[in-house]
Amino acid sequence: MAEAHANSRPIGIVVAMEAELRHLLEAVPNQRVTQDGIWVDHHLTISGVSVVAVCSGMGMVSAAAAAERLINAHAPRAVLNFGCSGAHRRDVLPGDVVIGAAMVHHSKYHVLPSGEEHYTGFGYDVGGEAMAPAALASDPTLLALAEDAAAGWSPEPWPPALWPPGLPERAPVVHTGVVASADIWTQAHALLDRLHERHGSLCEEMEAAAIGQICAMHGVPFLPIKDISNNEFHAATDIAGGFGDFPTAEVGKRAAALVPRVLARLD
């Protein structure tokens, strides 16, 4: 990312929900918006860096489609993804931020005759060469920049009214670790424990691994940054009730706040 011609290209940002993207857009003046079919591109300048941000919609297919189109339309020198996620550990709490060191597609497994689940990892081709990593590593330069950006930074506290009942309040913590992705929302504690044991994952969401795979296929550096909106170990989200208790105003806010700090450290 140090070459002059590369530095003239934008940073791409893919975000699942408008509720998440708005936290970045509201902090950035002088935006330009263009539309290409179903895709709405937000052209921004953040910390002196040219950025194109797009809202993909939720889910792995939507995220992959948005990433592919963003790369083909704008040739970004790197891609970031930020947004909310659910915790895979009891000590990863609402308001915490997870810098994704790697991604796993946790629904990629075979069910063996014994009933055992055999995780198969990713499978894709790059220039005719078959790739099958168990996990996709984030770009090491972007990861280092994000960890540096988070050093000494304190995310905004989680609203006390939304804190899991009966749990002592604490300030948000920044973690670095594995992000698990799939079109699955996991609430059962035993399954959450199994996913963490299998992958070492800190959180789950529905986009990062799909975007990461598309970026890997194109050789584009990628990094996900997530914040925690829910921890099912401490308070079950009311899915059956239509997510009436979901903290929509808070989702993606803290991850979005870290993005400009990362961009400010780019060459």
N, C-alpha and C positions, 0 to 999 in steps of 0.2 A: 504493500500500500504506500510505499515511499516514492514510487515513480511519478514524475510530473503528470504524464498523460493519464495515469490512474487516478490521481488526486483531483482531476478535473471532472471525473464522473461522480454521480450522486451516491449517497447512501440510501439504500432501499429499506423501508420499514413496512412490515406486514403485521396487522393487528386484526384480531377476530371480530371485535364488537365496537360499534360506535361509542358505547358507554366507556370503553377503554381508551380509544383513540382521542376522544375529546379532551382528555387531560393534557395531552401533548399539544393539540391544536389551540387550546385556550391560552397556552403560555407563549405562543409564537405569533407575532404580528406579521402583516404584509405577506399573506399567503396568496398563492395563485392556484386555482382549481381547474382541472381539465377533466374531460370524460371521454373514455374510449369504450364504446359499447356499455357493458354493465359495470365497468371499472371506473371509479372516481379517484383521480390522483390529486393529492395535496402536495404542492410544490412549496417547500419551506426552506428557510435558511436558519440553522440552529448552530450557535457557537461558530459562525462563519463557514459552516459546512452545508453544502447543498443536499437536500433531502427530498425524496419522493415517498410519501406514505400512502398506503392503501388499506382499506378495510375489506377483509376477505370474506367475512361471514364465518360462522362457527363450523368446526369439523375438519377432518383430515383432507377430504376431497376439495373443499372450498379453499383451504389454506394452500394446498399444492397448486391448484389452478391459479390462485393469485400470485404465488411466487414465480411460477413459470412465465406468466404474462408480464410481471414486473421486470424480470430479468431480460426477456426478449424485447420489451418496449424501451427500457431505460439503461440497460447494461450497467447496473450498479456495481461499484467496486467492492461493496459488502452489503449484507442484509442483516437487519436486526428484527427480532420479534419480541414484543412485550405484551403483557396482559396478566390476567388473574389465573389462579390455580388452586387446587385442593391439596392439603398436606398429606404426606405419606408417613409422617412420624408424629408422635404425640407432642414433641417439644417444638415443632415448627408451627407457629401460631399466626392468627390473622394479623396482617400488617407486615409480617416478615417479607423479605425479598430474597429470591433465589436466583443467583447468577448461574446459568446453565453451563456446566463444564462439558456435558454430554447429553445426548438424547437417546431414549429407547422407544420403540414402537411396541407397547406392551401387549397388544392383542395379536402379535405375530407369533403364534404358537400352534403346534400340532397336539391334538388330543389322542394319546396312544391307547391301544386296546385295554391297557390297565386302568385307564382314566387319568393317568399322569399327564400333566401339561409340559410339553417340550418346547421351550422358547427357541425360535429359529432365527431371530434377528432380522436385519434388513436384507433385501435382495434386489439389486438393480444393476444396470449396465452403464459403463462409462466408456464410450468409444469402442464398444464391442467387448470390453473386458468385464467379466462378472465380478461384482463386489458383494460381499456378504458379511459385513461387520455385525457383531452383536450389539454395538452401540455406535452412534455417530459422535465423534468428538467435535466440540466447538473449535472455531479458529483460535489458535493459541495467542495470537497478537490481540485479537478482540477481547479474549478472556482476561488477559493480563491488564488491558486498559480498563476493563470493567471493575476488576478487583482493586486497581489503583484508584478509580473514581469513587469506589465505595469506602475506601479507607478514610476514617474520620467523618464519614457522612452518616447522619441519623435520619431514617425515614420518618415521615409524619406519623405520630401515634395513631393507633386504631381507636375509633370512637368508643368511649366506655359503654355507651348504651348498646353497642353491638358486640361487646366482648362475651365470649362463652361463659354462661352462668356457672358460678362456683369455682372458677379458675382465677388464681391471683393475676392481676394485671401486670404487665411488664412492657418495656419499650421494645419496638421492633428490632429484629436482628437480621443482618445480611448473611446469607449462607451461600456457599458454592457447592454445586453437586449435580446429580443426574435429574433431568426432567423426563418424566414418562408421559407418552402421548398415546391416545386412542380415542375412538368415538364411544367412550365409556365413562360413566360417572360412578365411581366406586364409593359405597357407603359402609359395607360390611367390614367390621374391624379385622376379622381373620383374613379377608382378601387384601386389605390394605397392608397388613403385616407381611403377607406372602409376596406382594409386589415389591415392598421395600427389601425383603430378604433376597429376592431373586435378582433385583436390579441395583440395589443400593440407592434407589430413587428417593428424592426429598418431596416431590410433589407430582401431581398429574394434571394434565389439561388435554386439549384436543387439536393442537396445531403444530407445535414446535418441531416434532420429528418429521412431519410431512414437508414442512418448509426446509428443514435441514437436509432432507434427502434430495430435494430438487436443487438446492444450492450445491450439494456435493456433486451431483451429476454435471453441473455447469462449471465446477471449480470456483465457485463464488464463496468467499469467507462468510461465515454465519455465526450468530450468537443469539440465544434466547435469554430474556430477562423476565422473570415472573414474580408476581407478588401473591401472597396467600390470602384468599377470600374466605376460606372455610377449612375447618379441621373436624372431620366427621367423628373422630375419637371423642371429642368433647361436646359437640352439638350437631345433631343430624339436620342437614338442610331439608326443608319442607318441599321435596320434589313433588309429592302427590298433590300438594296444595298449590301448585303452580309457581313455586319459587317466591312466594309472597314475602319470605323473610330474607331473600337474597340481598346483600349489601350493594346494590347497583351503583350507588353514588361513589363507592370506594374502590370498585374493581379497576385494577390497572393503574391506579393513581400513583402508587409508590414506585412501581416499575417504570412508569413514564417519567418520574422525577429523576431517575438515575440516567436516563438516555442522554440528555444534554451534557451531563458530566462526562459520559463516555465519548461523545462526539467532540467535546472540547479537547480531548487528548489525542485525537487522530493527527497524523502527520499533515 
